[in-house]
């Protein structure tokens, strides 16, 4: 199937696929919740003070940050001063990884720092590790099972005397698998020769699963606003007391001196409100979307030939379904879906003309072509059964059209 066929099908067959807007890319970004927007609004105009100022305007802004930090700390089950605010989650991941490595280099100069991560991490982790390799850091990239899980025993086997950091994501942004973070933590704690810092990128987790840092057993945890109906460009990092992270951005000493710069007060307030809402609705929404996702998976696999689910059916985030559509390039199918009013994503670097193979799908044992034929659908607050039925119908008609060309 080529791009021309996709566009021809949609433009010439309007009676088959009627235009309707359905968003199934919630893992990429979410709309700001109205309650979040309302909480943010005063800090753009009425309460605009610099939180570093001594006067009442500054104190008002600082109080908002303090209140937000406490709300988030309560959500993650940690202390107020264990939360720092950052820009987007990419920055949080960079602070965690580069900060630990920098501190290790400053204090143990005789050893080359060693990092352990997985082959399916977000690009912000993998690209950072690749960059550090160019600067002499040793990195081990662990494989995953065909269902997309890191084996805890592989982590234990990879730890060496010079291992300073283990970074394993909580939930895969592409295939939705929930990694065995607690088990990995236990294995790390049993090490005698080395006690590396344990970091997890938990950006996709707060809406649906427990993120209590004590239960998880992590030292560092990344979170973000835009995946949980909060504002884009703001996130944070949990840093356990006693864990040393070297400064990432130097300046006025804000955020414990690790991430200096005037705090983005309205966005921090919005992030805290989004976390608060996620906490209140997590169990109910996870159950609703879990049933809807299972229905979606069953319908696609039953009604559309040559399809396969990428990743495990179990231990999967409730809103994620990633499919391999054999013989159909993902970019072409995504364009056809978009023309039908359905937004999804390949989960890989793509443009209109080309799609790079997803390293995550290839890590499952799929080849490059199969990785280019995989699409991620992620559900959210606005998703309904009618949306799923419409999407399955559109997919079936598009695939049917392709098979006859």
SEKE-245857 format. One record per residue (C-alpha): x, y, z; residue in three letters. Coordinates in steps of 0.02 Angstrom, whole numbers, plus 50000, padded with zeros to 5 digits. Example, Ala and Ser with C-alpha at 12.3 -4.5 7.8 and 13.67 -1.06 7.14 Angstrom:
506154977550390ALA
506844994750357SER
% end
This chain:
500005000050000UNK
500715017049955UNK
500285034750006UNK
499305038049845UNK
498205022849877UNK
497815028650054UNK
497315046149999UNK
496355039649848UNK
495375027949960UNK
494845041550080UNK
494525055349953UNK
493565044649828UNK
492595034049953UNK
491805046850073UNK
490275035850097UNK
491385022150168UNK
492325032550295UNK
491425047850360UNK
492455061350440UNK
492465061250629UNK
493785066950753UNK
494425053250867UNK
496005055550968UNK
496935039451011UNK
498665046351048UNK
498545050251234UNK
500275042951268UNK
500965056951162UNK
500035071451239UNK
498435075751329UNK
497315090951333UNK
497475101851487UNK
496055097751606UNK
494885112751634UNK
495175111751822UNK
497055112351791UNK
496855127551679UNK
495805136151811UNK
497115132951945UNK
498485140051834UNK
497625155851774UNK
497925167451924UNK
499805164451916UNK
499925171651741UNK
499245188551791UNK
498585191851967UNK
499925182152062UNK
501425185251951UNK
502805188052079UNK
504525180252068UNK
504585166752203UNK
506365172252246UNK
505795189652299UNK
505575194452482UNK
504015205152459UNK
502225198752469UNK
502085195652282UNK
503585184052289UNK
502995175752449UNK
501315172152369UNK
502155163652221UNK
503325153952336UNK
501845148052439UNK
501035141252281UNK
502615131552239UNK
502735124752416UNK
500925119152414UNK
501165110952244UNK
502745102152299UNK
501845095052451UNK
500385088552346UNK
501575079752229UNK
502615072852372UNK
501035065752450UNK
500595057252285UNK
502295048852269UNK
502405044752455UNK
503975054752487UNK
504575070152581UNK
504265088052525UNK
506115091152493UNK
506325075552387UNK
505395083352240UNK
506225095452118UNK
505375103951972UNK
506075103851797UNK
505605107651618UNK
504945092851517UNK
505295074851566UNK
506765074151445UNK
507625086551559UNK
507195076251713UNK
507955060751634UNK
509515070451587UNK
509685077351763UNK
509515059851837UNK
510755051351721UNK
512035064951695UNK
511915070751875UNK
512315053651947UNK
513735050751824UNK
514485067851855UNK
514435065452043UNK
515255048252026UNK
516645055451918UNK
516965069352040UNK
517105057552187UNK
517835041352116UNK
519015047251981UNK
519925030651968UNK
518405021451898UNK
517465022951734UNK
515615024851778UNK
514485010951716UNK
512615012751677UNK
511334998951652UNK
509775002551552UNK
508604993151434UNK
508444992351246UNK
506664999351250UNK
506925015451348UNK
506285032251290UNK
507455041451173UNK
507855054151308UNK
508675040151407UNK
509475030851262UNK
510155046351176UNK
510865052551340UNK
511725035851371UNK
512415035751193UNK
513085053351219UNK
513925048451382UNK
514715033351297UNK
515585045651183UNK
516285053751339UNK
516995037351405UNK
515535030851509UNK
515185012151498UNK
513375007351460UNK
512504990451459UNK
510884989551359UNK
509864974951423UNK
508754965051303UNK
506924961851340UNK
505814946651319UNK
504714944651164UNK
503304952051268UNK
504334967451312UNK
504944964451490UNK
506644967051569UNK
507194951651666UNK
507664956551844UNK
509004943151846UNK
509814951251694UNK
509974967351792UNK
510814958251935UNK
512014949351818UNK
512504965751734UNK
512964975051894UNK
514834977551917UNK
515924986352045UNK
515905002251940UNK
514015002251909UNK
513365019151968UNK
511615019251894UNK
510225007651838UNK
508865016351733UNK
507335005851687UNK
505705013851636UNK
504135010351738UNK
502975009051587UNK
503445007951403UNK
502765022851309UNK
502635012351150UNK
501984995251200UNK
501304999051373UNK
502204985151466UNK
502384988051653UNK
504154983651705UNK
504514973651865UNK
505244988651955UNK
504994981752131UNK
505874965352088UNK
507314974552005UNK
507484985552158UNK
507614970452272UNK
508994962952165UNK
509944979352166UNK
509834980552356UNK
510574963152374UNK
512174968052285UNK
513734967752392UNK
515054974152272UNK
514064989252213UNK
512494998552262UNK
512005008452106UNK
510695022152107UNK
509035015852036UNK
508095027651920UNK
506425024851833UNK
505585035251700UNK
503775034651761UNK
503035047351641UNK
501665035551577UNK
501195028551747UNK
500315041051864UNK
498605040651780UNK
498395021951801UNK
499575013051924UNK
500375015152094UNK
501885026652094UNK
502325026152279UNK
504215027152280UNK
504395016752438UNK
503385002652361UNK
504375003752199UNK
506045004652289UNK
506785017952175UNK
508015031952212UNK
507545043252067UNK
505875044751975UNK
505425055451825UNK
503665062451800UNK
502845074651680UNK
501335085851658UNK
500825083451478UNK
500415064851494UNK
499205067551638UNK
498105081751573UNK
499305094951638UNK
500315108151545UNK
501715103951425UNK
503505108651465UNK
503465105151651UNK
503955089651747UNK
504915084251898UNK
506115072251977UNK
505995062952141UNK
507725061952222UNK
507845050952375UNK
508695058452527UNK
510525053752529UNK
510635051152341UNK
511905062952266UNK
511515071252099UNK
512735084252033UNK
512015101051975UNK
511305100951799UNK
510915119451774UNK
511885131551882UNK
511335148851932UNK
510325155552077UNK
510225139352173UNK
508385135452147UNK
507795117452164UNK
509165112552286UNK
510465119652168UNK
510195105052049UNK
509095114251925UNK
509335132951943UNK
508215145951861UNK
506645155551905UNK
505265143151938UNK
503815141951815UNK
502485145151945UNK
500875143151843UNK
501495127051763UNK
502055119951930UNK
500335123752001UNK
499555115351849UNK
500655100151868UNK
500145098152050UNK
498305099952007UNK
498465086851870UNK
499315074951992UNK
497925078152118UNK
496585073951988UNK
497535058451931UNK
497585052152109UNK
495715054452135UNK
495175045851974UNK
496555032951947UNK
495685016952000UNK
494035020751914UNK
494815026751752UNK
496065012451746UNK
494635000051760UNK
493595008751627UNK
495005010251502UNK
495644992751538UNK
493974985451482UNK
493904996851331UNK
495694992351282UNK
495354973751296UNK
493804975751188UNK
494834985451060UNK
496184972151055UNK
494924958051035UNK
494004967150896UNK
495564971350796UNK
496294953950808UNK
494614945950763UNK
494084957350621UNK
495694962850537UNK
496774949450456UNK
498654948350475UNK
498704958350636UNK
499654954950795UNK
499754963250965UNK
501474969951009UNK
501894966951191UNK
501064957051327UNK
499184956051355UNK
499564955451541UNK
500534968051646UNK
500084981451520UNK
499534999251555UNK
497625000251538UNK
497595012651394UNK
498875005251272UNK
498634994151119UNK
500064992550993UNK
499734982350836UNK
500754975350694UNK
499784976850529UNK
500764965250418UNK
501104971650243UNK
500524989450275UNK
501815003050310UNK
501335012350468UNK
501555029750393UNK
500325025750253UNK
499055018350371UNK
499235033050490UNK
498865045150348UNK
497335035250297UNK
496745034950477UNK
497045053550495UNK
496035056750338UNK
494665046750421UNK
494785057950575UNK
495755045750685UNK
497375050950770UNK
498625037450817UNK
500525036050806UNK
501895024350752UNK
502875027550910UNK
504415029950802UNK
505245044150709UNK
504155046450556UNK
503725058450418UNK
502535057750271UNK
503775048550161UNK
504745037350280UNK
504615028550447UNK
506175023450542UNK
506005006250621UNK
505505007150803UNK
506935001150913UNK
505634995551040UNK
504714984150919UNK
506354977250853UNK
506894973451032UNK
505394961651041UNK
506194951250904UNK
505264958950756UNK
506234963350599UNK
506424980650525UNK
504934979250408UNK
503794973150547UNK
504384987550655UNK
503874999450515UNK
502144991550508UNK
501674994150691UNK
500495007250760UNK
500145012850938UNK
498395017350994UNK
498225024951168UNK
496575028851252UNK
496105042451374UNK
494735052351459UNK
493805055851298UNK
493835038151231UNK
492195028751212UNK
491585012151144UNK
490845021450995UNK
492575028250957UNK
493305010750963UNK
491945003550852UNK
492205017450726UNK
494085014850728UNK
493964996050704UNK
492734998650560UNK
493885011350478UNK
495395000150499UNK
494484985250426UNK
493914994950273UNK
495625002550242UNK
496494985750259UNK
495194977550148UNK
495464990650015UNK
497344988050024UNK
497214969150008UNK
496304970949842UNK
497574982849764UNK
% end
